[in-house]
Amino acid sequence: MPPLPPLRNRWVPAADDSHTQVITVLPPVPRGPVAETEEEADEREGTAGAAGGILRAAGTMAVATLVSRITGLLRTMVLVAALGVNLVGDAYNTANTLPNIVYELLLGGVLASVVVPLLVHAQERDRDGGTAYAQRLSTLAISGLVVVTALAVLAAPLLTRLYGIVDNPQQVELANWLARILLIEIVFYGIGALAQAILNSRGVFGPPAWAPVLNNVVVIATGLLFLAASGPGALTPVTITPGQVWLLGIGTTLGIAVQALVLLPLLRGVGVPLRPRWGLRNTGLREAGTLGLWVIAYSAVSAIGVAVAMRIANEAGREGGLGSLAFANASLLFQMPYGIIGVALLTALLPRMSRAAARHDSPAVIEDLSLGTRLSAVGLLPVTALLAVLGAPLGVLAFARGNTTAEQAEGIGTALAIGAFGLLPMAVTLLQLRVFYAMKDARTPTFIQLGMVAVRVPLLLLVPAVVEPEDVVAGLMLVTSITYVAGWVIGDVALRRRLGGLRTRATFGPLLRVTAVSVVAGAVGLLVRNVTDDLVGTSPGGSLVTVLVGTVVIGGVALAGLVIARVPEIREPLAALRERKGRG
């Protein structure tokens, strides 16, 4: 293949991050203006190590991301209220995880690293602007996904068994029934991802960014209808009606279908009308196959950790503890701060880092890696303190309604609090992986993931042996965060071998100051939480008061501490606020 164009206008798509992954999805990389030069990009984004342009871009993207995250949280809250976190909820969670896992193994990772660059290359190479190429590639991929979807539906009982739905015949029957419906999502995941890739490769970003919100709205409506159709008594695999099962399966699948199909009418507007086109001529997939195989290996290794964790959680659910749905919900709350703050920072930083990697400017890459770590610490360590202190009342506030009891919701929040320390390690690990991808290295991230899973799986297997079933989800969250710490260490070693020194003193000096400030803020917040618990109790209403008061106290103490500690990354945002206030 001829060499690909420079990476400054490359886009990498994001997948669904609603499931419990060892490594959460890597964020999209937006293109800059089409005719933008390297000098103009440097002026817009700032030089390596400078935070100004990065913070402005991250702030804009965080607002857009927040809408999707909020509707996603509302979707989860409605489903937890409708299904509970017992056997029915675990059956649904397992069945709903399967299409995501199968899709990621087959196309998701390859799309991120291989297909989009091929689309852009064809767009710049072919006389028709890459239209025929995009149609051939889409026809080939969707045809393959249809076949795989049919096979997955036939193999649904084997897949649910692999993820730990065993022993309880009624739960097994329910999970298999739901899986046969939900596995149809695989095709729609592929259609949506390919449409998103084509649109983004041609400079259209808005509609694909909003499409997941439509999915959330459809599933929220499905959950509310399910609640309305529920009768008196406990919801179990025996008492759930066929109509409720069909409503749940079709509504969830419809959400993914709407998310995908809403993008198809836009393809004609960018010059790629819907049209099947057969043939493998000039697809370039053989030349790009090596990179794709490494990415598939990455996804497969990650899937091993997910399967082991879900089997353990499902077993705990059958034994009377919290199960896989509770684990997924704790993971969702854990990932939300990164999804709002970390993804925005990383997305803003990555184009500049990719340009530096493309021109083999290792010092600039190191500067931006250090900056990304420091900014992530400033944004996420105070949140870590907040989650560690307020995890239990957050769980009650979010989930204690419908078929989920306050005790179960508090258990989810406690698991969140126990695993909160892994928030920054997760963000840094993903940043490190993006450095390797920016350098066109897909092999090293796969080995890093392999090392993380080698740490995670033995610890996961140890959890049910040392704790009671009601504490298994908390143990799984603890192990997940330990895994991210291991990923940070492994990634740091790999980067030092590749780039040399990583400005350790400049990175960890501010990081230690932010850590100290966050510990103090957490300690003050814990005192306040103890007082509010005594005054207002731990009911959902009392938890709301505790969360509001605790958030204000922890946030205020953390902000004051960052200013007093003279953390450099806090100065520029404060200076910008003072400047705006002066102009106002």
Buried (B, 14 or more C-beta within 10 A) or exposed (E): EEEBBEBBBBBBBBBBBBBBBBBBBBBBBBBBEEEBEEEEBBEBBBEBBBBBBBBBBBBEBBEEBBBBBBBBBBBBBBBBBBBBBBBBBBBBBBBBBBBBBBBBBBBBBBBBBBBBBBBBBBBEBBEEBBBBBBBBBBBBBBEEBEEBBBEBBEBBBEBBBBBBBBEBEBBBBBBBBBBBBBBBBBBBBBBBBBBBBBBBBBEBBEBBBBBBBBBBBBBBBBBBBBBEEBEEEEBBBEBBEEEBBEBBBBBBBBBBBBBBBBBBEBBEEBBBEEEEBEEEEBBBBEEBEEBBBBBBBBBBBBBBBBBBBBBBBBBBBBBEBBBBBBBBBBBBBBBBBBBBBBBBBBBBBBBBBBBBBBEEBBBBBBBBBBBBBBBBBBBBBBBBBBBBBBBBBBBBBBBBBBBBBBEBBBBBBBBBBBBBBBBBBBBBBBBBBBBBBBBBBBBBBBBBBBBBBBBBBEBBEEBBEEBEBBBBBBBBBBBBBBBBBBBBBBBBEBBEEBBEEBBEEBBBEBBEBBBEBBBBBBEBBBEBBEEBBEEBEBBBEBBBBBBBBBBEBBBEBBBEBBEEBEBEBBEBBEEBEEEEEEEE
